[in-house]
Amino acid sequence: MPNGAQPVLDVRGLKTVFRTRAGEIHAVNDVSFALKKGELLGVVGESGSGKSVTMMSLLRLLPMPPAEIRSGQALLSGKDILQASPEELRAIRGGKVGFVFQDPMTSLNPVFTVGNQIMEPLRKHLGMTKKQAADRATELLELVGIPDARRRLGDYPHQFSGGMRQRVMIAIALACDPEVLIADEPTTALDVTIQAQILELVKDLRHKLGMAIIWITHDLGVIAGIADRVMVMYGGQVAEEAPVKELFARPQHPYTRALLKTIPKISGAREARLKVIEGQPPIMSAAPTACPFRHRCEHRFDRCDVENPALRGVSPGHAVACHWTAPAAAPAEGMIHA
Amino acid sequence: MLDASPQPLVQVDGLKMYFPIRSGLLRIHTGDVKAVDGVSFSIRAGETLGLVGESGCGKSTVGRALLRLYEPTAGKVVIDGEDVASLSTEKLRRKRPTMQMVFQDPQASLNPRMSVADIIAEPLDEHTNWPRAKKTERVYELLDAVGLNRRFANRFPHEFSGGQRQRIGIARALALNPKFIVCDEPIAALDVSIQAQVVNLLEDLQDKLGLTYLFISHDLSMVRHLADRVAVMYLGRIAELSPSADLYARPLHPYAEALLSAVNEPDPEIAARRNRIILKGDVPSPANPPKGCNFCTRCPKVFDLCRSVKPELTEVEPGRMVACHLYNDKTGTAGSTGRIGAQEHNQQTNQQGVS
């Protein structure tokens, strides 16, 4: 797997806030990460953890207002895309950065043919003629494994099944040879056997095209099979970040550990009883001043209530935001209050 | 269960549920969507039967037809000694307390204008003539049973999180002391960390009250955790019905095998090692299922017989029922072909092991 090279995308200190009549929601709090060339970064979290909002903020796909990017930098090949002008942004969306959304039913336009929708970025971004664009669109559909590609360019989205529609979405995202592909829960709406087809397709395309991918999901099973590196998000922050094998073998954050134990396994011994994370995920109505996971954490101690833990390296490539895992920071057993 | 009665609590026989397709100006009946096409199984008292399959395979329709939320096209559904499919309306109404349902979407299945106490007491209003105080007492009991605070009784559904709403739905289903509960994807709409809470609750209630569950889900790992036996459905028919441990250790039907191999195990070491069976194409339309075996269009082990004769669900090993010609070498007509099929099956398994 790639290492050391200059990151394709470097996000630093991103903060996104939603301002509503009922008050502010701090959806993304000081998130930083780097994406290396050709790497697949998995972003895991529950609903409301800020994983989608982080990625949508980068391309400013959120309605503003109510959303507001308070601070941060996002360097795409060295240039800050959070400062990009509307024209530059248009060139980035669908050009340098491709986006695949969760629901292929709602993200394709039902009144245009699939061919029309694949050709749109080719003609807008790359200035191709209709003929060139049609040829390239056919190639793309073949690339994502749609049989009889030329003829299907004239079909409408409703004539495709769910899995096929998601392939079309991937074809559109790949149309302009993006440097970064952001996939937001791309297989969540699909059945397992179709999901398996799409995962195989993406693995295959990565090797062919060598782009960097950010894969957002709540499914740790999907991440285990596809990612190089994983970022676990909770309460709008990065809780833990590690290479995939390291994360599953040696999870450090109490949230990651608990999460891995709540899912039943498909093989091996059957658990007598599932482990439970008590309580609910937090609603971040103010900028955090304490650990967002403290109310559900079994290792909580006094420091967790007064200081928001910063991300701290524990081994090469592995970082965790937790006071309890900090060496010498945690109190002795007896001092931990329940 | 203490009374190990030989008679199963639920006995389904040849259940069919067709939805008519009407077209043209005169709405002429031009065909049927065969959502459930001849399904038979039984559930013993105190047992959990898992029903798995992909969307559109008819698993939810089975659950609904069982409780006669749909009028089944054909078949018998004997629950606790009475055929629910043919009961008169009044008798069915009196039967309802024994059989209840927990729905998938706790947002949509709770009336937003009713308080939690009213929602849980509604079955009591309908089926008992208890005094008000007794009903209130029962509502509190149920709130305790599902782990909700009694103080929440007068709140409304929108004030609760998804997991808590599902607890309200479970409390409502328990109100009349049912024997049999159909759980239709009860955890699908919940976050991972909340799913385990609800599953543990369902298990506790089963232990305490001796409930019998039909647990419908597409989450194969969760079904493995919960179910004693599992039925795998494909396009309106049961492909395999086996004890949970056997099915997950060694699936017999090619579809069950492919389905299980597609599950993403949350372990990168296993994910890297495993040989996935990637099925080609999509599920055919239930309005026009293929001739012969329903799975013949996607089956990696298909042979001639599969395209012409529908395999019946038969017991191929003790307790294991499979509807597949590969295992069906006893039937007279398919005798020799079936054997060849079985050999082919072995060869293919070997090849997959190698590749």
Interface residues (C-beta under 8 A of the other chain):
Chain A: E46 S47 S161 G163 M164 D191 V192 T193 I194 Q195 A196 Q197 L199 E200 H218 D219 L220 G221 V222 I223 A224 G225 V244 K245 F248 A258 L259 L260 T262 I263 P264 K265 I266 S267 R270 E271 R273 L274 K275 V276 I277 E278 Q280 P281
Chain B: E54 S55 S161 G163 D191 V192 S193 I194 Q195 A196 Q197 V199 N200 E203 H218 L220 S221 M222 R224 H225 A245 Y248 A258 L259 L260 S261 A262 V263 N264 E265 P266 D267 P268 E269 I270 A271 A272 R276 I278 L279 D282
